[in-house]
């Protein structure tokens, strides 16, 4: 009874605190502890952030109320087990998003920017520490955490202002994002199904930063002169929230993952990992 009370108290503490947090990504379980061979793998993942609670703050003179939405990231990932409790991973793929801001130079006109999919690279460190004293029958528990950072580069595809669709658009934007998370894992092995279920619950911290690598240029509808804009390192570092995820290990060599994140960002991550 004391163990159950301790577990409930710890989960409540994690959910209510605004400390470390974030998306854990594919397959939270350490590879070397769940495979019999090399402790390495190949993952395929998709991360979608529909919206973020906070606008990005911008020091520059041209833009304010910078808002990012519909962030879409598709990637391949190579996780490597460092030991029985942790993985290191690298990922590469493509990403795009929708951008909106107020143009200070044009009476706070709303500018919406569409981007072409661009290259996306990142990496991180993930670990789960088993809690041996918390075993209850077929259930075993652990404390996990994940740290990751990603970068992407996109070219401007289209621009729309209050006057309508613009023309002659050009420009390049760079982006950085990252998440830190801490969570409780619960492992249940369904022997008859030869499947292991690992639900997890925790909190995350998410940050996001973008800027113009090449100045944004476009011609407003009905105008004859070119408009330029510069976003100088717009960022948000104050987004926190809850995460809930599930690993399904179909065999020792294949794991499926789904994770949702709320409050700081409304997001979902899905993926599959082949383990060797």
MARNUVEX-913967 format. One record per residue: residue number from 1; x, y, z of N, C-alpha, C in turn; residue in three letters. Coordinates in Angstrom, 2 decimals. Each point is the difference from the previous one (the first is absolute). Example, Ala and Ser with C-alpha at 12.3 -4.5 7.8 and 13.67 -1.06 7.14 Angstrom:
% residues 2
   seq      n.px      n.py      n.pz     ca.px     ca.py     ca.pz      c.px      c.py      c.pz   type
     1     13.19     -5.69      7.80     -0.89      1.19      0.00      0.90      1.20      0.00    ALA
     2     -0.35      1.05     -0.72      0.82      1.19      0.06     -0.77      1.09      0.73    SER
% end
This chain:
% residues 276
   seq      n.px      n.py      n.pz     ca.px     ca.py     ca.pz      c.px      c.py      c.pz   type
     1      0.83     -1.21      0.00     -0.83      1.21      0.00      0.87      1.25      0.00    UNK
     2      1.08     -0.03      0.77      0.91      1.15      0.05      0.62      0.27     -1.37    UNK
     3      0.34     -1.11     -0.74      0.61      0.18     -1.32     -0.98      0.66     -0.96    UNK
     4     -1.25     -0.43      0.06     -1.02      0.61     -0.87     -0.16      1.48      0.33    UNK
     5     -0.07      0.33      1.30     -0.13      1.40      0.40      1.19      0.82     -0.47    UNK
     6      1.21     -0.56      0.12      1.22      0.70     -0.43     -0.03      0.27     -1.50    UNK
     7     -0.45     -0.99     -0.79     -0.06      0.17     -1.45     -1.00      1.08     -0.38    UNK
     8     -1.17     -0.03      0.61     -1.03      1.02     -0.28      0.51      1.39      0.37    UNK
     9      0.68      0.11      1.13      0.52      1.29      0.44      1.05      0.53     -0.96    UNK
    10      0.87     -0.89     -0.50      1.05      0.44     -0.92     -0.58      0.44     -1.33    UNK
    11     -0.98     -0.75     -0.52     -0.65      0.40     -1.24     -0.67      1.36      0.15    UNK
    12     -0.68      0.20      1.13     -0.66      1.30      0.24      1.02      1.12      0.04    UNK
    13      1.14     -0.28      0.60      1.06      1.01      0.06      0.51      0.35     -1.38    UNK
    14      0.20     -1.02     -0.85      0.49      0.23     -1.35     -1.00      0.78     -0.83    UNK
    15     -1.27     -0.33      0.13     -1.03      0.65     -0.80     -0.18      1.45      0.39    UNK
    16      0.18      0.32      1.28     -0.29      1.35      0.48      1.19      0.93     -0.06    UNK
    17      1.20     -0.50     -0.18      1.16      0.87      0.00      0.28      0.57     -1.38    UNK
    18      0.63      1.15     -0.07      0.42      0.57     -1.28      1.52     -0.10     -0.08    UNK
    19      0.48     -1.21     -0.09      1.44     -0.23     -0.08      0.31     -0.53     -1.38    UNK
    20      0.85     -1.03     -0.07      0.34     -0.59     -1.29     -1.24     -0.60     -0.64    UNK
    21     -0.02     -0.03     -1.35     -1.14     -0.58     -0.69      0.31     -0.21     -1.47    UNK
    22     -0.96     -0.60     -0.76      0.16     -0.06     -1.43     -0.36     -1.31     -0.63    UNK
    23      0.13     -0.10     -1.33     -0.31     -1.20     -0.73      1.14     -0.99      0.02    UNK
    24     -0.31     -1.23      0.33      1.06     -1.00      0.14      0.36     -0.65     -1.32    UNK
    25     -0.90      0.06     -1.00      0.33     -0.59     -1.29     -0.28     -1.48     -0.05    UNK
    26      0.59     -0.67     -0.99     -0.29     -1.41     -0.23      0.68     -0.90      1.03    UNK
    27     -0.73     -0.97      0.50      0.55     -1.09      0.80      0.75      0.50      1.23    UNK
    28     -0.71      0.21      1.10      0.64      0.53      1.21      0.90     -1.01      0.70    UNK
    29     -0.25     -1.30     -0.20      0.77     -1.01      0.68      1.44     -0.08     -0.53    UNK
    30      1.00     -0.18      0.87      1.39     -0.12     -0.45      0.19     -1.22     -0.91    UNK
    31      0.71      0.17     -1.11      0.14     -1.07     -0.98      0.78     -1.19      0.55    UNK
    32      1.08      0.26      0.71      0.83     -1.11      0.47     -0.70     -0.86      1.04    UNK
    33     -1.02      0.56      0.64     -0.75     -0.76      0.99     -1.17     -0.76     -0.61    UNK
    34     -0.32      0.26     -1.28     -1.17     -0.61     -0.62      0.34     -0.82     -1.24    UNK
    35      1.27     -0.09     -0.38      0.40     -0.84     -1.13      1.13     -0.92      0.45    UNK
    36      0.23     -1.05     -0.80      1.02     -0.98      0.35      1.30      0.18     -0.80    UNK
    37      0.04      0.96     -0.91      1.11      0.08     -0.93      0.82      1.29      0.18    UNK
    38     -0.10      0.92     -0.94      0.92      1.14     -0.06     -0.44      1.20      0.84    UNK
    39     -1.25      0.08      0.36     -0.47      1.16      0.74     -0.03      1.26     -0.84    UNK
    40     -0.35     -0.16     -1.28     -0.13      1.14     -0.92     -1.31     -0.16     -0.75    UNK
    41     -0.39      1.04     -0.74     -1.26     -0.10     -0.71     -0.13      1.03     -1.11    UNK
    42     -1.14     -0.07     -0.68     -0.38      0.97     -1.03     -1.46      0.37      0.26    UNK
    43     -0.28      1.29      0.09     -1.36      0.47      0.28     -0.49      0.89     -1.13    UNK
    44     -1.32      0.04     -0.15     -0.66      0.91     -0.91     -1.08      0.71      0.80    UNK
    45      0.01      1.33     -0.05     -0.91      0.74      0.85     -0.66      1.18     -0.69    UNK
    46     -1.10      0.45      0.60     -0.71      1.18     -0.47     -0.45      0.80      1.21    UNK
    47      0.34      1.27      0.03     -0.39      0.89      1.08     -0.82      1.15     -0.57    UNK
    48     -1.18      0.22      0.58     -0.87      1.08     -0.47     -0.39      0.88      1.18    UNK
    49      0.28      1.28     -0.10     -0.39      0.97      1.02     -1.05      0.92     -0.62    UNK
    50     -1.25     -0.20      0.38     -1.08      0.79     -0.59      0.10      1.47      0.38    UNK
    51      0.30      0.27      1.28      0.11      1.39      0.45      0.86      0.06      1.26    UNK
    52      0.54      1.17      0.26      0.75      0.26      1.22     -0.73      1.08      0.80    UNK
    53      0.02     -0.15      1.30     -0.72      0.94      0.86      0.60      1.39     -0.06    UNK
    54      1.34      0.10     -0.10      0.69      1.28      0.06      0.42      0.48     -1.39    UNK
    55     -0.16      1.30     -0.27      0.63      0.60     -1.18      1.50      0.06      0.22    UNK
    56      0.74      0.19     -1.10      1.46      0.14      0.09      0.35      1.47      0.19    UNK
    57      0.84      0.27      0.98      0.43      1.38      0.24      1.11      0.35     -0.97    UNK
    58     -0.07      1.20     -0.58      0.98      0.41     -1.01      0.63      1.33      0.38    UNK
    59      1.33      0.04      0.06      0.72      1.24      0.29      0.03      0.96     -1.19    UNK
    60     -0.24     -0.51     -1.20      0.16      0.81     -1.20     -1.01      1.11     -0.13    UNK
    61      0.26      0.91     -0.93     -0.86      1.17     -0.16     -1.17     -0.24     -0.96    UNK
    62      0.05     -1.08     -0.81     -0.99     -0.19     -1.07     -1.23     -0.77      0.42    UNK
    63      0.14     -1.00      0.89     -1.09     -0.93      0.28     -0.31     -0.08      1.49    UNK
    64     -1.27     -0.23      0.29     -0.43     -0.28      1.38     -1.11     -1.04     -0.04    UNK
    65     -0.38     -0.52      1.17     -1.03     -1.05      0.09      0.27     -1.14     -0.98    UNK
    66      1.24     -0.46     -0.03      0.38     -1.09     -0.90     -0.61     -1.30      0.50    UNK
    67     -0.77     -0.64     -0.88     -0.72     -1.22      0.39      0.34     -1.14     -0.96    UNK
    68      0.30     -1.16      0.58      0.32     -1.20     -0.79     -1.08     -1.04      0.24    UNK
    69     -0.47     -0.65     -1.07     -1.02     -1.04      0.13      0.21     -1.06     -1.09    UNK
    70     -0.72     -1.09      0.11      0.04     -1.10     -0.97      1.44     -0.43     -0.31    UNK
    71      0.77     -0.19      1.07      1.38     -0.47     -0.16     -0.06     -1.49     -0.35    UNK
    72      0.62     -0.37     -1.11     -0.02     -1.38     -0.47      1.43     -0.48     -0.21    UNK
    73      0.39     -1.06      0.70      1.37     -0.53     -0.07     -0.04     -1.50     -0.26    UNK
    74      0.57     -0.42     -1.13      0.10     -1.41     -0.37      1.47     -0.36     -0.02    UNK
    75      0.37     -1.10      0.64      1.43     -0.27      0.14      0.30     -1.49      0.18    UNK
    76      1.23     -0.35     -0.33      0.56     -1.28      0.37      0.92      0.22      1.18    UNK
    77      0.10     -1.01      0.84      0.77      0.15      1.23      0.87     -1.25      0.23    UNK
    78      1.21      0.22      0.48      0.88     -1.12      0.34      0.29      0.06      1.49    UNK
    79     -0.66     -0.86      0.79      0.29     -0.06      1.43      1.08     -1.05      0.29    UNK
    80      0.87      0.31      0.92      1.06     -0.92      0.41     -0.01     -0.11      1.51    UNK
    81     -0.04     -1.23      0.51      0.02     -0.20      1.44      1.39      0.20      0.57    UNK
    82      0.13      0.96      0.90      1.30      0.24      0.64      0.26     -1.02      1.11    UNK
    83     -1.06     -0.35      0.72      0.06     -1.02      1.06     -1.42     -0.51      0.22    UNK
    84     -0.22     -0.73      1.08     -1.31     -0.60      0.25     -1.07      1.01      0.41    UNK
    85      0.35      1.26      0.15     -1.01      0.97      0.44     -0.12      1.23     -0.90    UNK
    86      0.83      0.13     -1.06     -0.05      1.23     -0.78      0.28     -0.23     -1.48    UNK
    87     -0.57      0.89     -0.81      0.20      0.02     -1.45      0.48      1.38     -0.45    UNK
    88      0.84      0.00     -1.01      0.37      1.22     -0.72     -0.61     -0.11     -1.38    UNK
    89     -0.56      1.08     -0.55     -0.61     -0.11     -1.32      0.26      1.24     -0.86    UNK
    90      0.05     -0.25     -1.30      0.15      1.03     -1.02     -1.16     -0.13     -0.98    UNK
    91     -0.45      1.12     -0.56     -1.10     -0.08     -0.96      0.19      1.00     -1.13    UNK
    92     -0.55     -0.35     -1.16      0.06      0.86     -1.17     -1.29     -0.19     -0.80    UNK
    93     -0.51      1.09     -0.55     -1.24     -0.09     -0.76     -0.37      1.34     -0.60    UNK
    94     -1.30      0.28     -0.01     -0.52      1.25     -0.59     -1.01      0.62      0.95    UNK
    95     -0.11      1.33     -0.06     -0.93      0.72      0.88     -0.54      1.24     -0.69    UNK
    96     -1.22      0.35      0.34     -0.55      1.29     -0.41     -1.00      0.47      1.04    UNK
    97     -0.46      1.24     -0.13     -0.94      0.58      0.96     -0.63      1.24     -0.61    UNK
    98     -1.06      0.49      0.63     -0.63      1.25     -0.41      0.45      1.11      0.95    UNK
    99      0.26      1.16     -0.56      0.51      1.14      0.76     -0.92      1.20     -0.19    UNK
   100     -0.30      0.70      1.09     -0.83      1.20     -0.07      0.57      1.05      0.94    UNK
   101     -0.01      1.27     -0.42      0.49      1.06      0.87     -0.62      1.33     -0.40    UNK
   102      0.19      1.00      0.86     -0.44      1.36     -0.28      1.19      0.82     -0.51    UNK
   103     -0.19      0.66     -1.14      1.06      0.81     -0.59     -0.04      1.41      0.60    UNK
   104      1.01      0.34      0.81      0.05      1.31      0.65      0.10      1.15     -1.00    UNK
   105      0.65     -0.26     -1.14      0.22      1.06     -0.98     -1.23      0.31     -0.84    UNK
   106     -1.03     -0.86      0.07     -1.20      0.20     -0.80     -1.25     -0.02      0.87    UNK
   107      0.00      0.84      1.03     -1.16      0.19      0.87     -0.50     -1.31      0.60    UNK
   108      0.95     -0.83      0.42     -0.31     -1.30      0.63     -0.83     -0.89     -0.91    UNK
   109      0.26      0.06     -1.29     -0.67     -0.89     -0.96      0.38     -1.46      0.29    UNK
   110     -0.98     -0.90     -0.09      0.26     -1.42      0.21      0.66     -0.60     -1.23    UNK
   111      1.10     -0.72      0.21      0.73     -0.66     -1.08      0.01     -1.50      0.29    UNK
   112     -0.49     -0.78     -0.97      0.02     -1.46      0.12      0.99     -0.57     -1.00    UNK
   113      0.87     -0.86      0.48      1.07     -0.53     -0.84     -0.12     -1.52     -0.09    UNK
   114     -0.02     -0.51     -1.22      0.04     -1.44     -0.25      1.42     -0.37     -0.41    UNK
   115      0.44     -1.18      0.46      1.37     -0.42     -0.25      0.05     -1.33     -0.73    UNK
   116      1.02     -0.17     -0.82      0.26     -1.30     -0.59      0.60     -0.92      1.05    UNK
   117     -0.24     -1.31     -0.09      0.68     -0.93      0.92      1.51      0.16     -0.12    UNK
   118      0.67      0.04      1.15      1.45      0.18      0.02      0.68     -1.10      0.80    UNK
   119      1.30     -0.02     -0.06      0.76     -1.03      0.70     -0.14      0.16      1.51    UNK
   120     -0.05     -1.13      0.68     -0.22     -0.05      1.45      0.99     -0.99      0.60    UNK
   121      0.81      0.45      0.95      0.96     -0.87      0.66     -0.08      0.22      1.51    UNK
   122      0.36     -1.03      0.76     -0.06      0.15      1.45      0.63     -1.19      0.71    UNK
   123     -0.06      0.06      1.29      0.55     -1.08      0.80     -0.39      0.18      1.45    UNK
   124      0.26     -1.06      0.79     -0.36      0.09      1.40      0.49     -1.18      0.81    UNK
   125     -0.37      0.04      1.26      0.39     -1.02      0.97     -1.23     -0.39      0.80    UNK
   126     -0.22     -1.32      0.15     -1.19     -0.50      0.67      0.41     -1.09      0.99    UNK
   127     -0.64     -0.05      1.16      0.34     -1.02      0.99     -1.22     -0.37      0.82    UNK
   128     -0.02     -1.24      0.48     -1.01     -0.47      0.95      0.72     -0.73      1.12    UNK
   129     -0.21      0.48      1.22      0.63     -0.61      1.18     -1.03     -0.90      0.68    UNK
   130      0.25     -1.32      0.05     -0.98     -0.90      0.63     -0.13      0.28      1.49    UNK
   131     -1.23     -0.08      0.50     -0.27      0.16      1.42     -0.34     -1.38      0.57    UNK
   132      1.01     -0.71      0.45     -0.15     -1.39      0.42     -0.98     -0.15      1.16    UNK
   133     -0.09      0.97      0.88     -0.87     -0.11      1.18     -1.48      0.18     -0.35    UNK
   134     -0.30      0.40     -1.25     -1.39      0.29     -0.35     -0.69     -1.15     -0.74    UNK
   135      0.63     -1.15     -0.15     -0.61     -1.10     -0.72     -1.26     -0.48      0.71    UNK
   136     -1.07     -0.21     -0.81     -1.27     -0.49      0.53     -0.52     -1.06     -0.96    UNK
   137      0.25     -1.26      0.33     -0.43     -1.08     -0.87      0.71      0.07     -1.33    UNK
   138     -0.79      0.09     -1.08      0.55      0.06     -1.36      0.37      1.42     -0.41    UNK
   139     -0.22      0.97      0.87      0.30      1.39     -0.32      1.35      0.40      0.58    UNK
   140      0.79      0.70     -0.79      1.25      0.58      0.47      0.04      1.46     -0.44    UNK
   141      0.68      0.84      0.80     -0.04      1.44     -0.23      1.41      0.56     -0.17    UNK
   142      0.06      1.18     -0.59      1.27      0.67     -0.17     -0.21      1.50     -0.10    UNK
   143      1.07      0.75      0.13     -0.01      1.45     -0.22      0.83      0.27     -1.24    UNK
   144     -0.60      0.63     -0.99      0.69      0.29     -1.26      0.16      1.48     -0.23    UNK
   145      0.96      0.35     -0.84      0.16      1.39     -0.41      0.60      0.05     -1.39    UNK
   146     -0.24      1.12     -0.67      0.45      0.16     -1.38      0.45      1.45     -0.22    UNK
   147      1.12      0.17     -0.66      0.51      1.32     -0.36      0.28      0.00     -1.50    UNK
   148     -0.53      0.98     -0.74      0.23      0.01     -1.44      0.04      1.42     -0.55    UNK
   149      0.70      0.13     -1.14      0.09      1.28     -0.70     -0.01     -0.28     -1.50    UNK
   150     -0.73      0.85     -0.76     -0.15     -0.20     -1.44      0.19      1.33     -0.73    UNK
   151      0.40     -0.10     -1.27      0.20      1.18     -0.84     -0.61     -0.24     -1.38    UNK
   152     -0.49      1.08     -0.63     -0.60     -0.15     -1.32      0.16      1.30     -0.79    UNK
   153     -0.08     -0.12     -1.33      0.18      1.12     -0.91     -1.05     -0.08     -1.09    UNK
   154     -0.74      1.10     -0.20     -1.11     -0.02     -0.96      0.03      1.23     -0.91    UNK
   155     -0.43     -0.22     -1.23     -0.12      1.10     -0.96     -1.45      0.46     -0.08    UNK
   156     -0.20      1.29     -0.17     -1.35      0.58     -0.07     -0.70     -0.47     -1.27    UNK
   157     -1.24     -0.48      0.17     -0.80     -0.50     -1.12     -1.06      1.00     -0.43    UNK
   158     -0.61      0.68      0.97     -1.05      0.96     -0.32     -0.23      0.96      1.15    UNK
   159     -0.54      1.18     -0.32     -0.27      1.03      1.01     -1.39      0.57     -0.24    UNK
   160     -0.74      0.18      1.08     -1.31      0.62     -0.08     -0.09      1.10      1.05    UNK
   161     -0.52      1.17     -0.39     -0.18      1.12      0.91     -1.47      0.37      0.06    UNK
   162     -0.31      1.04      0.76     -1.39      0.46      0.08     -0.53      0.45     -1.36    UNK
   163      0.92      0.34     -0.91     -0.40      0.44     -1.34     -0.23     -1.17     -0.95    UNK
   164      0.34     -1.21      0.45     -0.18     -1.18     -0.86      1.33     -0.71     -0.24    UNK
   165      0.00     -0.94     -0.92      1.20     -0.77     -0.31      1.06      0.90     -0.63    UNK
   166      1.22     -0.11      0.50      1.12      0.78     -0.54      0.66     -0.76     -1.14    UNK
   167      0.93      0.67     -0.68      0.74     -0.62     -1.10      1.49      0.25      0.19    UNK
   168      0.79     -0.65     -0.84      1.46      0.17      0.01      0.60     -0.27      1.39    UNK
   169     -0.56     -0.97      0.70      0.49     -0.30      1.35      1.34     -0.71     -0.05    UNK
   170      0.82      0.28      1.01      1.32     -0.61      0.10      0.48      0.10      1.45    UNK
   171      0.95     -0.84      0.35      0.55      0.03      1.35      0.24     -1.39      0.55    UNK
   172      0.87     -0.09      1.00      0.30     -1.25      0.68     -0.11      0.21      1.50    UNK
   173     -0.58     -0.98      0.69     -0.12      0.07      1.45      0.69     -1.20      0.63    UNK
   174      0.73      0.25      1.08      0.58     -1.07      0.78     -0.86     -0.22      1.24    UNK
   175      0.09     -1.18      0.56     -0.76     -0.30      1.21      0.74     -0.93      0.93    UNK
   176     -0.26      0.15      1.28      0.54     -0.90      1.03     -1.14     -0.34      0.95    UNK
   177     -0.08     -1.25      0.42     -0.94     -0.34      1.05      0.58     -1.08      0.89    UNK
   178     -0.59     -0.17      1.15      0.49     -1.01      0.93     -1.01     -0.26      1.08    UNK
   179      0.15     -1.13      0.65     -0.87     -0.37      1.10      0.79     -0.75      1.06    UNK
   180     -0.44      0.16      1.24      0.53     -0.79      1.10     -1.21     -0.59      0.72    UNK
   181      0.10     -1.25      0.39     -1.14     -0.64      0.64      0.43     -0.91      1.13    UNK
   182     -0.91     -0.23      0.92      0.19     -1.00      1.05     -1.34     -0.69      0.20    UNK
   183      0.03     -1.33      0.18     -1.25     -0.75      0.01      0.15     -1.30      0.77    UNK
   184     -1.13     -0.53      0.43     -0.09     -1.31      0.64     -0.38     -1.03     -1.06    UNK
   185      0.72     -1.12     -0.07     -0.36     -1.09     -0.90     -0.56     -1.18      0.80    UNK
   186     -0.90     -0.72     -0.63     -0.58     -1.21      0.60      0.06     -1.11     -1.06    UNK
   187      0.69     -1.09      0.30      0.19     -1.08     -0.97     -0.86     -1.20      0.37    UNK
   188     -0.79     -0.47     -0.99     -0.83     -1.19      0.19      0.27     -0.97     -1.14    UNK
   189      0.42     -1.21      0.32      0.27     -1.02     -1.00     -1.18     -0.95     -0.11    UNK
   190     -0.65      0.02     -1.17     -1.11     -0.91     -0.28      0.60     -1.25     -0.64    UNK
   191      0.30     -1.00      0.82      0.71     -1.19     -0.48     -0.75     -0.72     -1.10    UNK
   192     -1.33     -0.14      0.13     -0.77     -0.73     -1.00      0.01      0.70     -1.36    UNK
   193      0.12      1.31      0.02      0.03      0.77     -1.25      1.42      0.24     -0.49    UNK
   194      0.98     -0.37      0.80      1.41      0.26     -0.30      0.22      1.49     -0.29    UNK
   195     -0.65      0.84      0.81      0.02      1.45     -0.20      0.22      0.69      1.33    UNK
   196      0.77      1.08     -0.03      0.24      0.80      1.19     -0.61      1.39     -0.18    UNK
   197     -0.78      0.44      0.98     -0.61      1.33     -0.04      0.72      0.89      1.02    UNK
   198      0.39      1.20     -0.45      0.71      0.93      0.87     -0.69      1.38     -0.07    UNK
   199     -1.06      0.22      0.76     -0.56      1.36      0.09      0.90      0.89      0.86    UNK
   200      0.00      1.30     -0.29      0.79      0.93      0.81     -0.72      1.34      0.10    UNK
   201      0.27      0.68      1.10     -0.68      1.26      0.32      1.01      0.95      0.63    UNK
   202      0.00      1.26     -0.42      0.94      0.94      0.59     -0.26      1.44     -0.41    UNK
   203      1.03      0.80      0.05     -0.07      1.42     -0.33      1.14      0.34     -0.95    UNK
   204     -0.15      1.12     -0.71      1.02      0.39     -0.97      0.18      1.52     -0.03    UNK
   205      1.16      0.39     -0.50      0.29      1.40     -0.32      0.39      0.05     -1.47    UNK
   206     -0.62      0.89     -0.75      0.24      0.11     -1.44      0.46      1.41     -0.34    UNK
   207      1.01      0.11     -0.88      0.44      1.32     -0.45      0.11      0.02     -1.52    UNK
   208     -0.08      1.20     -0.57     -0.06      0.15     -1.45      0.63      1.35     -0.36    UNK
   209      0.80      0.03     -1.07      0.62      1.25     -0.46      0.11     -0.02     -1.52    UNK
   210     -0.31      1.14     -0.64      0.15      0.12     -1.45      0.58      1.37     -0.33    UNK
   211      0.49      0.14     -1.21      0.52      1.28     -0.48      0.20     -0.04     -1.50    UNK
   212      0.15      1.15     -0.61      0.23      0.07     -1.44      1.50     -0.12     -0.27    UNK
   213      0.36     -1.05     -0.71      1.38     -0.17     -0.44      0.26      0.87     -1.22    UNK
   214     -0.99      0.04     -0.90     -0.01      0.93     -1.13     -1.26      0.84      0.11    UNK
   215      0.11      1.29     -0.07     -1.11      0.93      0.24     -1.24     -0.36     -0.80    UNK
   216     -1.16      0.07      0.67     -1.27     -0.26     -0.64     -0.35      1.15     -0.94    UNK
   217     -0.34     -0.35     -1.25     -0.35      1.01     -1.00     -1.28     -0.42     -0.72    UNK
   218     -0.88      0.97     -0.26     -1.23     -0.29     -0.74     -0.60      1.31     -0.49    UNK
   219     -0.91     -0.12     -0.97     -0.72      1.16     -0.52     -1.46     -0.13      0.39    UNK
   220     -0.51      0.94      0.79     -1.38     -0.04      0.45     -0.95      0.12     -1.17    UNK
   221     -1.18     -0.62      0.14     -1.00      0.06     -1.04     -0.40      1.45     -0.28    UNK
   222      0.07      0.40     -1.27     -0.35      1.36     -0.40      1.12      1.00      0.16    UNK
   223      1.17     -0.43      0.52      1.13      0.92      0.19      1.01     -0.18     -1.11    UNK
   224      0.81      1.03     -0.21      1.03     -0.06     -1.05      1.40     -0.09      0.58    UNK
   225      0.12      0.21      1.28      1.32     -0.06      0.64      0.12     -1.25      0.88    UNK
   226      1.23     -0.41      0.19      0.28     -1.20      0.78      0.00      0.30      1.50    UNK
   227     -0.55     -0.92      0.78      0.00      0.08      1.46      1.02     -0.99      0.55    UNK
   228      0.74      0.42      0.99      0.97     -0.90      0.63     -0.32     -0.16      1.48    UNK
   229      0.42     -1.12      0.56     -0.23     -0.25      1.41      1.14     -0.80      0.60    UNK
   230      0.25      0.20      1.26      1.10     -0.68      0.67     -0.45     -0.46      1.38    UNK
   231      0.07     -1.31      0.23     -0.33     -0.55      1.31      1.31     -0.38      0.66    UNK
   232      0.37      0.72      1.04      1.33     -0.15      0.60     -0.08     -0.86      1.27    UNK
   233      0.02     -1.30     -0.21      0.06     -0.91      1.14     -1.21      0.03      0.90    UNK
   234     -1.21     -0.19     -0.57     -1.22     -0.08      0.81      0.01     -1.32      0.78    UNK
   235     -0.39      0.03      1.26      0.13     -1.21      0.80     -1.08     -0.07      1.09    UNK
   236     -0.24     -1.23      0.47     -0.86     -0.29      1.16      0.71     -1.06      0.83    UNK
   237      0.24      0.29      1.26      0.65     -0.96      0.89     -0.87     -0.29      1.23    UNK
   238     -1.29      0.37     -0.05     -0.84     -0.09      1.19     -1.18     -0.95     -0.16    UNK
   239      0.10     -0.97     -0.91     -1.11     -0.93     -0.21      0.21     -1.28      0.79    UNK
   240     -0.93     -0.29      0.90      0.02     -1.21      0.82     -1.33     -0.73     -0.15    UNK
   241      0.00     -1.29      0.30     -1.26     -0.72     -0.07      0.11     -1.44      0.42    UNK
   242     -1.05     -0.76     -0.31     -0.11     -1.41      0.36      0.22     -0.87     -1.23    UNK
   243      0.57     -1.18      0.20      0.13     -0.95     -1.09     -0.51     -1.36      0.45    UNK
   244     -0.55     -0.75     -0.95     -0.50     -1.34      0.23      0.33     -0.83     -1.22    UNK
   245      0.67     -1.15      0.22      0.42     -0.80     -1.14     -0.14     -1.48      0.26    UNK
   246      0.22     -0.79     -1.07     -0.10     -1.45      0.09      0.97     -0.64     -0.98    UNK
   247      0.86     -0.88      0.51      0.80     -0.90     -0.82     -0.71     -1.34     -0.08    UNK
   248     -0.01     -0.61     -1.18     -0.49     -1.37     -0.16      1.10     -0.80     -0.66    UNK
   249      0.66     -0.85      0.75      1.05     -0.85     -0.54     -0.63     -1.28     -0.52    UNK
   250     -0.18     -0.08     -1.32     -0.64     -1.16     -0.61      0.87     -1.24      0.15    UNK
   251      1.29      0.19     -0.20      1.00     -1.04      0.25      1.21      0.70      0.59    UNK
   252      1.05     -0.75      0.25      1.24      0.61      0.47      0.62      0.90     -1.06    UNK
   253     -0.47     -0.12     -1.22      0.66      0.70     -1.10     -0.86      1.10     -0.63    UNK
   254     -1.18      0.23      0.53     -0.86      1.03     -0.58     -0.81      0.68      1.09    UNK
   255      0.01      1.33      0.00     -0.73      0.78      1.00     -0.77      1.12     -0.71    UNK
   256     -1.26      0.17      0.37     -0.83      1.10     -0.48     -0.18      1.01      1.12    UNK
   257     -0.11      1.28     -0.36     -0.10      1.04      1.02     -0.99      1.07     -0.42    UNK
   258     -0.79      0.49      0.95     -0.85      1.16     -0.22      0.05      0.86      1.26    UNK
   259      0.05      1.31     -0.19      0.10      0.92      1.13     -0.76      1.28     -0.29    UNK
   260     -0.72      0.50      1.00     -0.69      1.28     -0.12      0.52      0.98      1.03    UNK
   261      0.02      1.28     -0.36      0.45      1.06      0.91     -1.03      1.13      0.00    UNK
   262     -0.28      0.53      1.19     -1.05      1.00      0.17      0.53      1.22      0.73    UNK
   263     -0.78      1.06     -0.04      0.20      1.29      0.68      1.02      0.87     -0.75    UNK
   264      1.30     -0.20      0.22      0.99      0.83     -0.67     -0.05     -0.11     -1.51    UNK
   265     -0.27     -1.21     -0.47     -0.23     -0.24     -1.42     -1.01     -1.13     -0.12    UNK
   266     -0.82      0.05     -1.03     -0.91     -1.08     -0.30      0.64     -0.84     -1.10    UNK
   267      0.52     -1.17      0.38      0.87     -0.73     -0.92     -0.19     -1.50      0.15    UNK
   268      0.37     -0.72     -1.05      0.01     -1.45      0.02      1.23     -0.50     -0.74    UNK
   269      0.62     -1.05      0.55      1.14     -0.64     -0.63     -0.32     -1.48     -0.18    UNK
   270      0.27     -0.54     -1.18     -0.17     -1.43     -0.23      1.26     -0.55     -0.64    UNK
   271      0.24     -1.30      0.17      1.19     -0.56     -0.59      0.08     -1.50      0.15    UNK
   272      0.97     -0.59     -0.69      0.28     -1.43      0.08      1.51     -0.18      0.03    UNK
   273      0.45     -0.96      0.82      1.43     -0.26      0.15      0.28     -1.47     -0.25    UNK
   274      0.98     -0.26     -0.87      0.51     -1.35     -0.21      1.29     -0.11      0.82    UNK
   275      0.10     -1.02      0.84      1.13     -0.14      0.92      0.86     -1.20     -0.40    UNK
   276      1.32      0.17      0.16      0.92     -1.06     -0.40      0.88     -0.40      1.19    UNK
% end
